[in-house]
Amino acid sequence: MAINSLKDSERTALNAAQTPDPEKFVPLADHTLALNRIKTFEADETKRLDCKIEDAVSKAIEDGKVAPASRDYHLAACRADGGLERFQAAMNMLNALVMMALGSFRFGVSKPEHKKLSRSTVYRWKAMERIGRAPALQFLGEGGDEITLEGTIYPQFKGGLKQVDGMRSMAGTGVPMMLVDGGGAVWKRWCITSVDDTKTYLFADGTPRRIDFSIHLAAYGGDVLW
């Protein structure tokens, strides 16, 4: 009896091995197919994520929120776990990089970019004539203060052809404007006294590929407007 029982158990085990319970086991071919599909999905998802990262960083550079030289750093940071979400949140909180702001006008990477700032300040001294002696100078205080911003615009890259016209429109209002640099320092109020531009590398229709400009400012003085 014991031998027959063992044989019956063996046959049962063999039958179970040949026709396993479908709720507990799957065919090897189906398992392999499922794994391949998962790997393909993961690879496609990685590509989609990488495209999103590239687009996000490129957009931030175009908007002037990220310096082009730091592109590789931000790409690597975005590829870390949760990196893209952190990057997007940071970009939403950032204003575009601004080198200088004059009233509502901005100079920066994605806007008219000034490459040179020159400042000239005059201090007034009055010569007092003296008999038998050289004239003596008496200090009367600060004189005029002037700034010249020189830069280049590539209209096809950002901002179009009307940026210098915008400067002239601002100058035509006759209103002194607050000048603030990218570090947050306030330079008080300044007046636009002249705007010059030179257009070069023209297309066949006369449209310039490059516009070099200079804007001349004079300090308004210590009087408060409002």
C-alpha positions as CSV (number, residue, x, y, z in Angstrom):
1,M,0.0,0.0,0.0
2,A,2.8,2.4,0.9
3,I,4.5,1.7,-2.4
4,N,1.3,2.3,-4.4
5,S,0.7,5.6,-2.5
6,L,4.2,6.8,-3.3
7,K,3.7,6.0,-7.0
8,D,0.4,7.8,-7.0
9,S,2.0,10.9,-5.4
10,E,4.8,10.7,-8.0
11,R,2.3,10.6,-10.9
12,T,0.4,13.5,-9.4
13,A,3.6,15.5,-9.0
14,L,4.6,14.8,-12.6
15,N,1.1,15.7,-13.9
16,A,1.3,19.0,-12.0
17,A,4.7,19.8,-13.4
18,Q,3.5,19.2,-17.0
19,T,0.3,21.2,-16.5
20,P,1.0,23.8,-13.8
21,D,-1.7,25.9,-12.2
22,P,-2.2,29.0,-14.5
23,E,-2.9,31.1,-11.4
24,K,0.5,30.5,-10.0
25,F,2.7,30.0,-13.1
26,V,3.1,31.5,-16.6
27,P,4.8,30.0,-19.7
28,L,8.5,30.9,-20.1
29,A,7.8,32.4,-23.5
30,D,5.1,34.7,-22.1
31,H,7.4,35.7,-19.3
32,T,10.2,36.6,-21.6
33,L,7.9,38.6,-23.9
34,A,6.6,40.6,-20.9
35,L,10.2,41.3,-19.8
36,N,11.1,42.5,-23.3
37,R,8.1,44.8,-23.5
38,I,9.0,46.3,-20.1
39,K,12.5,46.9,-21.3
40,T,11.3,48.5,-24.5
41,F,8.8,50.7,-22.6
42,E,11.6,51.8,-20.1
43,A,13.9,52.6,-23.0
44,D,11.2,54.7,-24.8
45,E,10.3,56.4,-21.5
46,T,14.0,57.3,-21.0
47,K,14.2,58.8,-24.5
48,R,11.0,60.8,-23.9
49,L,12.3,62.1,-20.6
50,D,15.7,63.0,-22.2
51,C,13.8,65.0,-24.9
52,K,11.9,66.8,-22.2
53,I,15.1,67.7,-20.3
54,E,16.8,68.9,-23.5
55,D,13.7,71.1,-24.3
56,A,13.5,72.5,-20.8
57,V,17.2,73.5,-20.6
58,S,17.2,74.9,-24.1
59,K,14.1,77.0,-23.4
60,A,15.7,78.3,-20.1
61,I,18.8,79.3,-22.1
62,E,16.7,81.0,-24.8
63,D,14.8,82.9,-22.2
64,G,18.0,84.0,-20.5
65,K,17.3,82.2,-17.3
66,V,20.4,79.9,-17.6
67,A,23.8,80.8,-18.9
68,P,24.7,78.7,-22.1
69,A,28.0,77.7,-20.5
70,S,26.2,75.9,-17.7
71,R,24.1,73.7,-20.1
72,D,25.9,70.4,-19.4
73,Y,25.6,70.9,-15.6
74,H,21.8,71.5,-15.8
75,L,21.3,68.5,-18.2
76,A,23.1,66.2,-15.7
77,A,21.2,67.7,-12.7
78,C,17.8,67.1,-14.5
79,R,18.7,63.5,-15.2
80,A,18.9,62.8,-11.5
81,D,15.8,61.4,-9.8
82,G,13.3,64.2,-9.6
83,G,15.8,66.6,-11.2
84,L,13.6,67.8,-14.0
85,E,10.8,68.8,-11.6
86,R,13.2,70.7,-9.4
87,F,14.7,72.5,-12.4
88,Q,11.2,73.4,-13.8
89,A,10.2,74.7,-10.4
90,A,13.4,76.8,-10.1
91,M,12.9,78.2,-13.6
92,N,9.3,79.2,-12.8
93,M,10.6,81.3,-9.9
94,L,13.4,83.0,-11.9
95,N,13.2,86.1,-14.0
96,A,15.4,86.2,-17.1
97,L,19.0,87.1,-16.5
98,V,19.3,90.9,-16.6
99,M,22.6,92.7,-16.9
100,M,21.0,96.2,-16.6
101,A,17.5,97.6,-16.3
102,L,16.6,101.1,-17.4
103,G,13.0,101.8,-16.6
104,S,11.0,99.0,-18.2
105,F,13.8,98.2,-20.7
106,R,16.0,95.3,-20.0
107,F,19.5,94.5,-21.2
108,G,20.5,90.8,-21.0
109,V,21.4,87.6,-22.7
110,S,18.1,87.1,-24.5
111,K,17.5,90.9,-25.0
112,P,19.7,93.8,-26.2
113,E,23.0,92.9,-24.6
114,H,25.4,95.7,-23.7
115,K,29.0,94.6,-23.9
116,K,30.6,97.8,-22.7
117,L,29.6,100.3,-20.1
118,S,31.5,103.6,-19.8
119,R,30.9,106.2,-17.1
120,S,32.3,109.7,-16.8
121,T,31.8,111.8,-13.7
122,V,32.7,115.5,-13.5
123,Y,33.6,117.3,-10.3
124,R,33.3,121.1,-10.3
125,W,36.2,123.3,-9.1
126,K,36.1,127.1,-9.4
127,A,39.3,129.0,-9.8
128,M,39.5,132.0,-7.5
129,E,41.9,134.7,-8.7
130,R,44.4,136.0,-6.2
131,I,46.8,139.0,-6.5
132,G,50.4,137.9,-6.8
133,R,49.6,134.3,-6.3
134,A,48.3,131.4,-8.4
135,P,44.6,131.0,-8.5
136,A,43.1,128.8,-5.7
137,L,40.5,126.2,-6.5
138,Q,37.3,126.0,-4.6
139,F,35.2,122.8,-4.7
140,L,31.6,123.4,-5.8
141,G,30.4,119.8,-5.7
142,E,29.6,117.1,-8.2
143,G,29.1,118.0,-11.8
144,G,27.5,115.9,-14.6
145,D,27.5,112.2,-14.5
146,E,27.2,110.3,-17.8
147,I,27.0,106.6,-18.9
148,T,27.4,105.1,-22.3
149,L,26.1,101.6,-22.9
150,E,27.4,99.9,-26.1
151,G,26.1,96.5,-27.3
152,T,25.0,94.3,-30.1
153,I,21.6,92.9,-31.2
154,Y,21.1,89.9,-33.4
155,P,17.5,90.4,-34.4
156,Q,16.9,86.9,-35.8
157,F,18.1,85.4,-32.5
158,K,15.8,87.2,-30.1
159,G,13.7,90.3,-29.9
160,G,13.4,91.3,-33.5
161,L,14.2,94.5,-35.3
162,K,12.3,97.0,-33.1
163,Q,14.4,97.0,-30.0
164,V,16.4,100.2,-30.8
165,D,13.1,101.9,-31.8
166,G,11.9,100.9,-28.3
167,M,14.9,102.8,-26.8
168,R,14.1,105.9,-28.8
169,S,10.4,105.7,-27.8
170,M,11.5,105.6,-24.1
171,A,13.8,108.6,-24.7
172,G,11.0,110.5,-26.3
173,T,8.9,110.4,-23.2
174,G,11.2,112.9,-21.6
175,V,10.9,111.1,-18.2
176,P,14.0,110.2,-16.2
177,M,14.2,106.4,-15.5
178,M,15.5,104.3,-12.7
179,L,18.7,102.4,-13.6
180,V,19.4,99.1,-11.8
181,D,22.2,96.6,-12.5
182,G,22.0,92.8,-12.5
183,G,23.5,92.7,-9.0
184,G,20.5,94.7,-7.6
185,A,22.4,98.0,-7.1
186,V,20.2,101.0,-7.7
187,W,21.9,103.8,-9.7
188,K,19.1,106.3,-9.2
189,R,17.4,108.1,-12.1
190,W,18.9,108.7,-15.5
191,C,17.9,110.5,-18.7
192,I,18.4,109.1,-22.3
193,T,20.2,111.9,-24.1
194,S,20.9,110.1,-27.4
195,V,20.6,106.7,-29.1
196,D,22.8,105.6,-32.0
197,D,22.8,102.4,-34.0
198,T,24.6,100.8,-36.9
199,K,23.1,98.0,-39.0
200,T,25.4,95.5,-40.8
201,Y,25.4,92.2,-42.6
202,L,22.2,93.1,-44.5
203,F,19.9,90.7,-46.3
204,A,18.9,91.3,-49.9
205,D,15.9,93.3,-48.7
206,G,18.0,95.5,-46.4
207,T,17.1,93.6,-43.2
208,P,20.2,93.6,-40.9
209,R,21.6,90.4,-39.3
210,R,23.4,92.6,-36.7
211,I,22.7,95.9,-35.0
212,D,25.3,97.6,-33.0
213,F,23.9,100.3,-30.7
214,S,25.0,102.8,-28.1
215,I,22.7,104.6,-25.7
216,H,23.9,107.7,-23.8
217,L,22.6,108.5,-20.4
218,A,22.9,111.5,-18.1
219,A,22.2,111.5,-14.4
220,Y,19.0,113.4,-13.6
221,G,20.3,114.8,-10.3
222,G,19.1,114.7,-6.7
223,D,15.6,116.2,-7.1
224,V,12.8,113.8,-6.4
225,L,10.1,113.5,-9.1
226,W,7.6,111.4,-7.1
